[in-house]
Amino acid sequence: MFLIAPEQVTANESLESFLIRLCKANGFESYQTMALVIRDWLQDNDHEAAGSWPLTLSRANIYHANHSSGFRVRAFKLLDELLDTNSPSMLERCLLNTTTAFSPNLASVSQRNIIIPLQFIRTLIIPVCPQCLTEHQYIPQLWHISPYEACHHHKCELITHCPSCNEPLNYLQAERMTHCECGYNLRLINTIKAPTVKKVISEYIAGKDVDCLPLRADMSERFGIILWYQNRYLHSKSDDDSSLISFFEHWPQSFFEELDDLSKTACDKQLKSFNKTDFSVVFGDVLASCQKLPFRTPQQNIVLEAVVDYLISLVEKNPICKVANLGDLKLNIIETATLLSTSIEQVYRLIEEGYLQLAIKLKLHSRLSPNQGAFYLRQAIELRQSRITPTYSNNMTYLPSW
């Protein structure tokens, strides 16, 4: 079996778009028709891979496969052998499952070593840029990512609905990239200039440096910054990103002012001693939400860096004294692990070896609950300051495993 590769093969094209063009280049009526032929060929060459080969275009990407993802990887590798081109491999186009999670417990996918929050992957509506479709008839992977709402090439808004039938656009259903399911030619749509906010965020996600957002070379970090902001400040679908630019233009002062307000409110409304008050009562999920974005070291996580700097300053402004203060707030084990840029297992080791003192008394043979306030903020800060994060590691290791 031999497959003819489509013309104009580029690295930024989505897997699904490439598969549609592969169908047309080889004379197949639909993806399912080609998929059945490929599955029969795989059955003769690798029956395990054949069983995992996707027959539906919308489920073709590897991240949709759960237990059989390894077999699907093997299937795509075999498919590469059928193509007569030196273009990027099929695996490079795929979105892969990854064990890395954006905190708190938000799953992610990976493409070319870039970690993307799973919630950013569009499934129902995949917008298009008519001008791009006029220049090249394929769908870039960027159009599958939800914060990308404006074409960074043409500075126009992406089109989400067909102007003829008003149905949401999703080329995976019709398997047509330049036309709607109703037959309307999407290249004829007059585009609208994108608002500044949408244009800036789209350029940022596309890898361009913009003055009003943090300059981060790693694209995974950029996705983490956008994800953190949306989850923290956008509470409904009616909210937009209009305040994002002004927020990060004054970073980290804008964030410090918010934390200062929380500190002041806690002091004004104090009901019990701070050494008996959980950190989350005063600052909410400020530590848990930036635990991994997707990295847990401040050098690769500007939000965690800002939080750590603020808490160090907070402890310095509130030295230990007879009356408990904000430096004596109680951290749970998850918050402590975040503040120390390490794992929960390492925190348990630090307790066993005496590096971390519990602020509570545990019952005999009982295990510390992850959400139970058990460590003083001051002690965790002092322990962090006594150690230096290795530049080659994403995780601080305070004690060896043996």
Protein Blocks (a to p, Z undefined) as FASTA:
>chain_A
ZZdddehiafkbcfklmmmmmmmmnopabfklmmmmmmmmmmmmommlmmmpcfbfklmp
mklpmklmmmmmmmmmmmmmmpccfbdcfklmpccddfbdcdehiacddeehiacdfklp
cfkbccddfklmmmpccddfklmpmklmbdfklopacdfbdfklopacdfklnopakbcf
kopafklpccddddfklmmmmmmmnopacfkbccdfblklmmmmmmmmmmmmmmbfkbcc
klmmmmmmmccklmmmmmmmmmmmmmmmocbdfklccfklmnommlmmmmpacbfbfklo
mklmmmmmmmmmmmmmmccdfbdcfklcccdfklmmmmnopafklmmmmmmnopaccfbd
cdehiacdfklcfbdfklmmmmmmmpccdfkbcbdcfbdfZZ
